[in-house]
Amino acid sequence: MIRPLKIAHTSDVHLHDGQDGQHVRDAFARVVDTVLDARSDLFLIAGDLFDDNRIQGEVIDDPESDRSSLITPQEIADSGFDYLALGHVHVHRQMRHGNTLACYPGVPAPYYGTTQSAHVTLVQLTPGAGVCAVALELDSQSAHQRKAGAAATRKLKTD
């Protein structure tokens, strides 16, 4: 029996240097912890890993619509893909066009004003059964920080 493929999908990380980038680096660490905890087979970053790769709006904006994506619903439907990993939109959103599930995973660090919560999307592709994508809200501490905190708490209780 073929086992399902588990994918962790994120985008729009926008890593950058300096003190103001610390919360983004912490948020990305939470994503990596989630990928490891979920035992994902594949970790997919769909764009904007770093914050200095900016392009001008006229390059990405479609003048024919209010969308900021160059892919249309018909192109998604015609792709024949089971799952299409998208990026650029900072809010988790799923849409099905034809047999294709397309997904914006949300952002790991919610500081762009579009959402108050951080997300990563966990996707499972099962041969013959299709695809399922679930938005997982990230908490404010990484698994590593939680484990270190729990260990410190246990140590304090034994001292």
Backbone as ProteinMPNN parsed JSONL, in Angstrom:
{"seq_chain_A": "MIRPLKIAHTSDVHLHDGQDGQHVRDAFARVVDTVLDARSDLFLIAGDLFDDNRIQGEVIDDPESDRSSLITPQEIADSGFDYLALGHVHVHRQMRHGNTLACYPGVPAPYYGTTQSAHVTLVQLTPGAGVCAVALELDSQSAHQRKAGAAATRKLKTD", "coords_chain_A": {"N_chain_A": [[0.835, -1.182, 0.0], [0.549, 2.208, -0.831], [1.707, 4.938, 0.956], [0.28, 8.006, 2.245], [1.369, 11.25, 1.089], [2.84, 13.697, 2.995], [2.789, 17.13, 3.296], [4.203, 20.158, 4.368], [3.275, 23.407, 4.029], [4.251, 26.669, 3.52], [4.511, 30.249, 3.147], [5.692, 33.541, 2.214], [7.528, 34.357, 4.25], [9.514, 36.296, 4.764], [12.119, 36.77, 5.934], [14.473, 38.759, 7.686], [17.275, 40.844, 8.653], [18.416, 42.275, 11.799], [17.047, 43.774, 14.818], [14.298, 44.244, 14.545], [13.574, 42.162, 12.929], [13.594, 39.919, 14.469], [11.232, 38.727, 15.526], [10.193, 37.603, 13.239], [12.115, 35.705, 12.55], [11.844, 34.077, 14.816], [9.21, 33.223, 14.409], [9.518, 31.746, 12.046], [11.108, 29.702, 13.034], [9.187, 28.428, 14.595], [7.576, 27.435, 12.568], [9.339, 25.58, 11.379], [9.67, 23.827, 13.56], [7.04, 22.852, 13.661], [6.879, 21.539, 11.2], [8.698, 19.466, 11.656], [7.516, 18.232, 13.923], [5.123, 17.366, 12.786], [6.034, 15.434, 11.17], [6.442, 15.733, 8.42], [6.762, 14.908, 4.955], [7.694, 16.587, 3.051], [8.812, 19.912, 2.905], [7.604, 22.872, 1.95], [8.241, 26.025, 0.719], [6.604, 28.58, -0.561], [7.578, 31.0, -1.951], [8.952, 34.296, -1.243], [10.927, 33.971, 0.885], [12.973, 35.558, 1.888], [13.125, 39.019, 2.876], [14.076, 41.002, 1.192], [13.573, 40.699, -1.497], [11.926, 42.215, -3.23], [9.503, 43.143, -5.679], [8.114, 45.335, -8.136], [4.727, 46.555, -8.053], [3.423, 46.66, -10.56], [4.48, 44.509, -11.861], [3.406, 42.228, -10.708], [0.691, 42.656, -10.404], [-2.495, 42.132, -11.788], [-3.865, 43.868, -14.306], [-6.457, 43.584, -15.142], [-8.09, 42.807, -13.121], [-8.927, 42.675, -9.57], [-7.097, 41.117, -8.405], [-3.895, 39.996, -7.183], [-2.416, 38.127, -8.458], [-1.065, 36.194, -11.045], [-2.256, 33.941, -11.987], [-5.162, 32.369, -13.139], [-8.528, 31.33, -12.182], [-9.412, 29.497, -14.134], [-7.0, 28.607, -15.238], [-5.984, 27.298, -13.016], [-7.879, 25.228, -12.765], [-7.447, 23.937, -15.212], [-4.913, 22.938, -14.853], [-4.599, 20.322, -13.947], [-3.436, 19.443, -11.647], [-3.373, 17.917, -8.398], [-2.915, 19.383, -6.106], [-2.176, 22.776, -5.655], [0.273, 24.847, -4.665], [0.294, 28.006, -3.424], [1.416, 31.429, -2.983], [2.016, 34.728, -1.608], [-0.447, 35.956, -0.885], [-1.394, 36.912, 2.273], [-3.147, 35.655, 4.009], [-4.683, 32.687, 5.137], [-6.181, 30.738, 2.691], [-8.293, 28.644, 0.853], [-9.188, 27.23, -2.268], [-11.14, 25.541, -4.66], [-10.806, 24.651, -7.953], [-12.053, 23.108, -10.663], [-10.664, 19.916, -10.463], [-8.614, 20.612, -8.841], [-7.116, 21.568, -5.826], [-6.298, 24.62, -4.628], [-4.141, 26.602, -2.648], [-3.447, 29.245, -0.424], [-1.188, 29.551, 2.118], [-1.204, 31.252, 4.328], [0.612, 33.293, 6.721], [3.72, 32.947, 8.555], [4.473, 34.89, 10.404], [2.49, 37.229, 11.689], [2.543, 40.166, 10.871], [1.955, 41.947, 8.913], [-0.422, 43.249, 8.804], [-2.59, 42.017, 7.636], [-3.662, 39.86, 8.874], [-4.291, 38.511, 12.133], [-3.243, 36.219, 13.097], [-0.86, 33.525, 12.999], [0.04, 31.101, 10.57], [0.593, 27.792, 9.241], [0.229, 25.506, 6.604], [-0.881, 22.214, 6.565], [-0.715, 19.527, 4.445], [-2.161, 16.68, 2.976], [-1.671, 14.253, 0.643], [-3.289, 11.643, -0.76], [-3.031, 8.755, -2.579], [-5.551, 7.955, -4.868], [-7.501, 8.894, -3.141], [-7.425, 11.614, -2.98], [-6.832, 15.033, -1.937], [-6.166, 16.75, 1.123], [-6.171, 19.699, 2.952], [-5.135, 21.511, 5.763], [-5.31, 24.335, 7.788], [-3.026, 25.248, 10.182], [-2.88, 26.882, 13.129], [-0.252, 28.713, 14.475], [1.336, 28.761, 17.629], [2.634, 31.168, 20.024], [5.112, 30.381, 20.931], [7.912, 28.387, 20.09], [8.158, 24.811, 19.584], [10.56, 23.899, 20.601], [11.159, 25.95, 22.432], [8.985, 25.551, 24.19], [9.525, 22.943, 25.141], [12.009, 23.38, 26.376], [11.206, 25.198, 28.316], [9.418, 23.605, 29.796], [11.183, 21.661, 30.736], [12.815, 23.249, 32.331], [10.925, 24.047, 34.221], [10.31, 21.554, 35.406], [12.828, 21.021, 36.523], [13.006, 23.111, 38.382], [10.983, 22.344, 40.115], [12.072, 20.056, 41.237], [14.248, 20.949, 42.608]], "CA_chain_A": [[0.0, 0.0, 0.0], [1.281, 3.461, -0.902], [1.308, 5.812, 2.054], [0.03, 9.397, 1.853], [2.461, 12.211, 1.108], [2.52, 14.804, 3.897], [3.5, 18.351, 2.921], [4.02, 21.38, 5.154], [3.304, 24.497, 3.046], [4.254, 28.037, 4.041], [4.99, 31.255, 2.192], [5.771, 34.919, 2.708], [8.235, 34.356, 5.525], [10.134, 37.631, 4.818], [13.232, 36.844, 6.885], [15.369, 39.899, 7.535], [18.202, 41.079, 9.749], [18.139, 43.333, 12.752], [16.159, 43.498, 15.939], [12.9, 44.204, 14.098], [13.334, 40.891, 12.255], [13.67, 38.794, 15.411], [9.944, 38.024, 15.638], [10.018, 36.821, 12.007], [12.983, 34.537, 12.696], [11.195, 33.205, 15.808], [8.031, 32.627, 13.768], [9.983, 30.723, 11.114], [11.525, 28.567, 13.872], [7.95, 27.708, 14.959], [7.17, 26.677, 11.374], [10.243, 24.424, 11.261], [9.27, 22.89, 14.625], [5.777, 22.232, 13.247], [7.218, 20.6, 10.118], [9.325, 18.296, 12.287], [6.522, 17.565, 14.771], [4.123, 16.731, 11.924], [6.733, 14.4, 10.403], [6.153, 15.998, 7.008], [7.68, 14.349, 3.965], [8.174, 17.678, 2.209], [8.626, 21.261, 3.439], [7.488, 23.718, 0.773], [8.154, 27.47, 0.934], [6.13, 29.082, -1.853], [7.898, 32.397, -2.216], [9.287, 35.328, -0.261], [11.641, 33.516, 2.067], [13.69, 36.721, 2.393], [12.348, 40.243, 2.758], [14.648, 41.976, 0.271], [13.35, 40.314, -2.888], [10.703, 42.917, -3.609], [9.299, 43.557, -7.06], [7.133, 46.399, -8.238], [3.341, 46.129, -8.187], [2.983, 46.442, -11.944], [4.974, 43.215, -12.314], [2.575, 41.137, -10.2], [-0.735, 42.959, -10.417], [-3.233, 41.881, -13.017], [-4.656, 45.089, -14.518], [-7.825, 43.228, -15.506], [-8.874, 42.39, -11.951], [-8.448, 43.129, -8.266], [-6.195, 40.09, -7.895], [-2.458, 40.241, -7.316], [-1.862, 36.86, -8.899], [-1.157, 36.057, -12.496], [-2.937, 32.698, -12.336], [-6.616, 32.519, -13.124], [-9.245, 30.115, -11.785], [-9.435, 28.543, -15.244], [-5.671, 27.999, -15.317], [-5.897, 26.343, -11.912], [-8.698, 24.069, -13.147], [-6.82, 23.256, -16.349], [-3.573, 22.452, -14.521], [-4.589, 18.882, -13.731], [-2.775, 19.146, -10.383], [-4.202, 17.642, -7.227], [-2.693, 20.475, -5.158], [-1.38, 23.886, -6.163], [0.781, 25.64, -3.543], [0.396, 29.408, -3.796], [1.974, 32.35, -2.006], [1.809, 36.159, -1.819], [-1.592, 36.405, -0.096], [-0.969, 36.663, 3.645], [-4.24, 35.054, 4.771], [-4.97, 31.323, 4.679], [-7.36, 30.644, 1.835], [-8.325, 27.49, -0.044], [-10.221, 27.267, -3.292], [-11.1, 24.409, -5.583], [-11.2, 24.942, -9.335], [-11.965, 21.792, -11.28], [-10.242, 18.924, -9.467], [-7.408, 21.115, -8.179], [-7.206, 22.37, -4.612], [-5.255, 25.646, -4.574], [-4.11, 27.09, -1.274], [-2.533, 30.217, 0.154], [-1.053, 28.976, 3.455], [-1.123, 32.241, 5.399], [1.979, 33.714, 7.018], [4.206, 32.513, 9.856], [4.59, 36.05, 11.3], [1.36, 38.088, 11.306], [2.803, 41.573, 11.138], [1.7, 42.75, 7.723], [-1.713, 43.897, 8.913], [-3.657, 41.302, 6.937], [-4.203, 38.831, 9.75], [-3.777, 38.571, 13.495], [-2.738, 34.916, 13.508], [0.177, 32.911, 12.18], [-0.389, 29.783, 10.092], [1.247, 26.928, 8.283], [-0.788, 24.573, 6.103], [-0.474, 20.816, 6.454], [-1.409, 18.938, 3.299], [-1.983, 15.245, 2.808], [-2.06, 13.725, -0.67], [-3.471, 10.206, -0.649], [-3.364, 8.193, -3.883], [-6.905, 7.431, -5.004], [-8.441, 9.528, -2.213], [-7.383, 13.062, -3.148], [-5.996, 15.903, -1.123], [-6.775, 17.443, 2.251], [-5.29, 20.741, 3.481], [-5.627, 22.049, 7.027], [-4.536, 25.451, 8.326], [-2.65, 25.037, 11.572], [-2.476, 28.138, 13.745], [0.976, 28.573, 15.248], [1.315, 29.505, 18.881], [3.678, 32.183, 20.122], [6.391, 29.788, 21.303], [8.283, 27.207, 19.318], [8.162, 23.554, 20.344], [11.834, 23.875, 21.315], [11.014, 26.827, 23.591], [8.064, 24.916, 25.126], [10.222, 21.824, 25.777], [13.011, 23.959, 27.281], [10.461, 25.762, 29.45], [8.893, 22.501, 30.603], [12.332, 21.059, 31.416], [13.215, 24.185, 33.39], [9.896, 23.967, 35.253], [10.53, 20.291, 36.121], [14.046, 21.18, 37.321], [12.671, 23.972, 39.514], [10.161, 21.583, 41.06], [12.88, 19.041, 41.912], [15.271, 21.63, 43.43]], "C_chain_A": [[0.885, 1.252, 0.0], [0.779, 4.377, 0.204], [1.073, 7.231, 1.534], [1.313, 10.233, 1.919], [2.033, 13.383, 1.981], [3.425, 15.992, 3.569], [3.183, 19.441, 3.938], [4.269, 22.543, 4.193], [3.257, 25.837, 3.772], [4.682, 28.969, 2.92], [5.122, 32.587, 2.909], [6.378, 35.011, 4.103], [8.868, 35.736, 5.761], [11.204, 37.742, 5.904], [14.071, 38.087, 6.614], [16.174, 40.101, 8.808], [17.676, 42.125, 10.721], [17.148, 42.918, 13.818], [14.707, 43.393, 15.505], [12.564, 42.919, 13.358], [13.325, 39.691, 13.179], [12.355, 38.027, 15.492], [9.669, 37.183, 14.392], [10.879, 35.559, 12.081], [12.406, 33.563, 13.717], [9.991, 32.487, 15.2], [8.444, 31.525, 12.799], [10.479, 29.5, 11.88], [10.307, 27.752, 14.304], [7.44, 26.888, 13.772], [8.03, 25.424, 11.239], [9.924, 23.388, 12.337], [8.0, 22.139, 14.24], [6.011, 21.207, 12.152], [7.798, 19.319, 10.711], [8.324, 17.519, 13.128], [5.484, 16.806, 13.943], [4.719, 15.587, 11.108], [6.397, 14.508, 8.913], [7.205, 15.356, 6.122], [8.35, 15.439, 3.145], [7.847, 19.003, 2.887], [8.702, 22.218, 2.254], [7.328, 25.178, 1.18], [7.829, 28.084, -0.417], [6.339, 30.593, -1.964], [8.183, 33.246, -0.999], [9.876, 34.773, 1.024], [12.368, 34.692, 2.713], [12.925, 37.988, 2.076], [12.884, 41.207, 1.712], [14.471, 41.62, -1.2], [12.056, 40.937, -3.414], [10.689, 43.217, -5.111], [8.18, 44.576, -7.09], [5.741, 45.843, -8.52], [2.919, 45.862, -9.611], [3.468, 45.105, -12.5], [4.021, 42.103, -11.891], [1.087, 41.404, -10.289], [-1.333, 42.711, -11.794], [-4.13, 43.096, -13.257], [-6.12, 44.806, -14.844], [-8.688, 42.862, -14.305], [-8.311, 43.01, -10.683], [-7.458, 42.139, -7.664], [-4.741, 40.539, -8.006], [-1.762, 38.929, -7.667], [-2.046, 36.769, -10.4], [-1.854, 34.775, -12.922], [-4.443, 32.878, -12.178], [-7.278, 31.233, -12.618], [-9.269, 29.062, -12.897], [-8.078, 27.852, -15.412], [-5.452, 26.995, -14.192], [-6.662, 25.077, -12.271], [-8.034, 23.252, -14.248], [-5.474, 22.616, -16.022], [-3.512, 20.933, -14.391], [-3.897, 18.472, -12.439], [-3.807, 18.731, -9.334], [-4.14, 18.828, -6.266], [-1.8, 21.527, -5.801], [-1.013, 24.783, -4.991], [1.016, 27.067, -4.021], [1.05, 30.209, -2.681], [1.557, 33.768, -2.364], [0.613, 36.711, -1.059], [-1.322, 35.983, 1.345], [-2.04, 36.081, 4.553], [-4.48, 33.645, 4.231], [-6.267, 31.316, 3.875], [-7.215, 29.425, 0.94], [-9.438, 27.685, -1.056], [-10.044, 26.055, -4.199], [-11.621, 24.874, -6.929], [-10.971, 23.658, -10.117], [-11.63, 20.784, -10.192], [-9.039, 19.379, -8.654], [-7.752, 21.924, -6.933], [-6.018, 23.325, -4.627], [-5.307, 26.278, -3.185], [-3.044, 28.159, -1.074], [-2.395, 29.801, 1.621], [-1.168, 29.969, 4.616], [0.336, 32.575, 5.649], [2.414, 33.212, 8.393], [4.309, 33.652, 10.873], [3.534, 37.075, 10.911], [1.594, 39.564, 11.593], [2.55, 42.466, 9.939], [0.314, 43.378, 7.726], [-2.853, 43.17, 8.232], [-4.315, 40.246, 7.812], [-3.582, 38.979, 11.131], [-3.174, 37.244, 13.947], [-1.734, 34.376, 12.496], [-0.256, 31.5, 11.805], [0.693, 29.085, 9.279], [0.156, 25.959, 7.828], [-0.186, 23.181, 5.994], [-1.359, 20.151, 5.414], [-1.137, 17.449, 3.282], [-2.541, 14.835, 1.455], [-2.103, 12.213, -0.564], [-3.863, 9.648, -2.011], [-4.759, 7.571, -3.889], [-7.935, 8.09, -4.108], [-8.399, 11.057, -2.272], [-6.496, 13.77, -2.144], [-6.816, 16.562, -0.015], [-5.755, 18.452, 2.757], [-5.935, 21.357, 4.709], [-4.708, 23.181, 7.469], [-4.276, 25.179, 9.798], [-2.171, 26.374, 12.128], [-1.266, 27.882, 14.63], [0.855, 29.353, 16.539], [2.536, 30.415, 18.962], [5.037, 31.647, 20.54], [6.664, 28.577, 20.435], [8.224, 25.973, 20.208], [9.444, 23.449, 21.166], [11.754, 24.745, 22.57], [10.089, 26.201, 24.628], [8.751, 23.784, 25.876], [11.263, 22.334, 26.771], [12.331, 24.535, 28.517], [9.927, 24.684, 30.371], [10.022, 21.834, 31.383], [12.789, 21.951, 32.563], [12.215, 24.151, 34.542], [10.053, 22.69, 36.081], [11.752, 20.397, 37.037], [13.763, 22.034, 38.547], [11.868, 23.213, 40.565], [10.972, 20.555, 41.84], [13.952, 19.667, 42.793], [14.743, 22.023, 44.786]], "O_chain_A": [[1.856, 1.332, 0.752], [-0.426, 4.568, 0.367], [1.613, 7.609, 0.494], [2.215, 9.95, 2.707], [0.991, 13.994, 1.742], [4.651, 15.88, 3.565], [2.028, 19.623, 4.321], [5.348, 22.65, 3.611], [2.336, 26.103, 4.544], [5.158, 28.526, 1.874], [4.715, 32.735, 4.062], [5.83, 35.645, 5.004], [8.76, 36.279, 6.86], [11.2, 38.684, 6.695], [14.346, 38.426, 5.463], [15.821, 39.611, 9.881], [16.647, 42.762, 10.497], [16.505, 41.871, 13.736], [13.961, 42.562, 16.022], [11.387, 42.608, 13.174], [13.078, 38.569, 12.739], [12.364, 36.797, 15.524], [8.988, 36.162, 14.475], [10.427, 34.472, 11.719], [12.467, 32.35, 13.514], [9.776, 31.3, 15.442], [7.794, 30.482, 12.734], [10.291, 28.372, 11.423], [10.377, 26.525, 14.374], [6.933, 25.78, 13.949], [7.51, 24.332, 11.011], [9.909, 22.191, 12.051], [7.894, 20.934, 14.465], [5.416, 20.13, 12.167], [7.425, 18.217, 10.308], [8.278, 16.29, 13.063], [5.022, 15.738, 14.343], [3.993, 14.856, 10.434], [6.111, 13.514, 8.247], [8.379, 15.269, 6.483], [9.44, 15.242, 2.607], [6.738, 19.195, 3.385], [9.753, 22.353, 1.629], [6.394, 25.528, 1.901], [8.671, 28.108, -1.314], [5.38, 31.359, -2.059], [7.728, 32.966, 0.11], [9.39, 35.063, 2.118], [12.383, 34.817, 3.937], [12.159, 38.03, 1.113], [12.189, 42.164, 1.37], [15.15, 42.182, -2.058], [11.205, 40.246, -3.974], [11.721, 43.504, -5.718], [7.386, 44.66, -6.153], [5.595, 44.794, -9.147], [2.142, 44.941, -9.863], [2.932, 44.617, -13.495], [3.841, 41.134, -12.628], [0.293, 40.464, -10.252], [-0.74, 43.042, -12.82], [-5.062, 43.33, -12.488], [-6.939, 45.724, -14.819], [-9.888, 42.63, -14.453], [-7.344, 43.771, -10.722], [-7.027, 42.314, -6.524], [-4.411, 41.378, -8.844], [-0.647, 38.668, -7.217], [-3.055, 37.211, -10.949], [-2.027, 34.546, -14.119], [-4.919, 33.465, -11.206], [-6.658, 30.17, -12.627], [-9.157, 27.868, -12.622], [-8.017, 26.656, -15.695], [-4.81, 25.964, -14.389], [-6.147, 23.972, -12.1], [-8.056, 22.022, -14.218], [-4.947, 21.84, -16.819], [-2.485, 20.325, -14.692], [-3.779, 17.28, -12.156], [-4.965, 19.147, -9.385], [-5.149, 19.233, -5.689], [-0.787, 21.199, -6.418], [-1.885, 25.41, -4.39], [1.831, 27.308, -4.911], [1.216, 29.715, -1.565], [0.82, 33.975, -3.328], [0.663, 37.86, -0.62], [-1.05, 34.811, 1.604], [-1.844, 36.024, 5.767], [-4.481, 33.43, 3.019], [-7.301, 31.818, 4.318], [-6.162, 29.195, 0.346], [-10.494, 28.235, -0.743], [-8.925, 25.614, -4.46], [-12.721, 25.415, -7.038], [-9.843, 23.176, -10.223], [-12.24, 20.793, -9.123], [-8.502, 18.607, -7.86], [-8.57, 22.843, -6.978], [-4.867, 22.891, -4.637], [-6.384, 26.465, -2.618], [-1.898, 28.005, -1.495], [-3.409, 29.705, 2.314], [-1.223, 29.553, 5.773], [1.205, 32.18, 4.872], [1.587, 33.065, 9.293], [4.24, 33.408, 12.078], [3.68, 37.733, 9.881], [0.931, 40.149, 12.45], [2.908, 43.644, 9.964], [-0.082, 43.986, 6.732], [-3.983, 43.657, 8.246], [-5.418, 39.789, 7.509], [-2.48, 39.509, 11.274], [-2.651, 37.149, 15.057], [-1.758, 34.72, 11.314], [-0.846, 30.787, 12.617], [1.581, 29.72, 8.711], [-0.745, 25.635, 8.602], [0.879, 22.993, 5.406], [-2.586, 20.204, 5.491], [-0.017, 17.009, 3.543], [-3.719, 15.038, 1.16], [-1.083, 11.572, -0.31], [-4.906, 10.017, -2.552], [-5.097, 6.765, -3.022], [-9.132, 7.871, -4.291], [-9.248, 11.722, -1.677], [-5.558, 13.202, -1.585], [-7.99, 16.885, -0.192], [-4.594, 18.101, 2.969], [-7.122, 21.685, 4.707], [-3.489, 23.02, 7.522], [-5.202, 24.911, 10.564], [-1.18, 26.932, 11.657], [-1.257, 26.95, 15.434], [0.336, 30.47, 16.554], [3.372, 30.42, 18.059], [6.023, 32.385, 20.509], [5.749, 27.831, 20.088], [8.239, 26.078, 21.434], [9.419, 22.965, 22.298], [12.217, 24.346, 23.638], [10.36, 26.297, 25.825], [8.597, 23.658, 27.091], [11.394, 21.798, 27.872], [12.824, 24.378, 29.634], [9.974, 24.828, 31.592], [9.85, 21.48, 32.549], [13.114, 21.46, 33.644], [12.607, 24.22, 35.707], [9.945, 22.727, 37.306], [11.727, 19.93, 38.175], [14.231, 21.716, 39.64], [12.054, 23.418, 41.764], [10.62, 20.211, 42.968], [14.514, 18.982, 43.647], [15.475, 22.6, 45.59]]}, "name": "protein", "num_of_chains": 1, "seq": "MIRPLKIAHTSDVHLHDGQDGQHVRDAFARVVDTVLDARSDLFLIAGDLFDDNRIQGEVIDDPESDRSSLITPQEIADSGFDYLALGHVHVHRQMRHGNTLACYPGVPAPYYGTTQSAHVTLVQLTPGAGVCAVALELDSQSAHQRKAGAAATRKLKTD"}
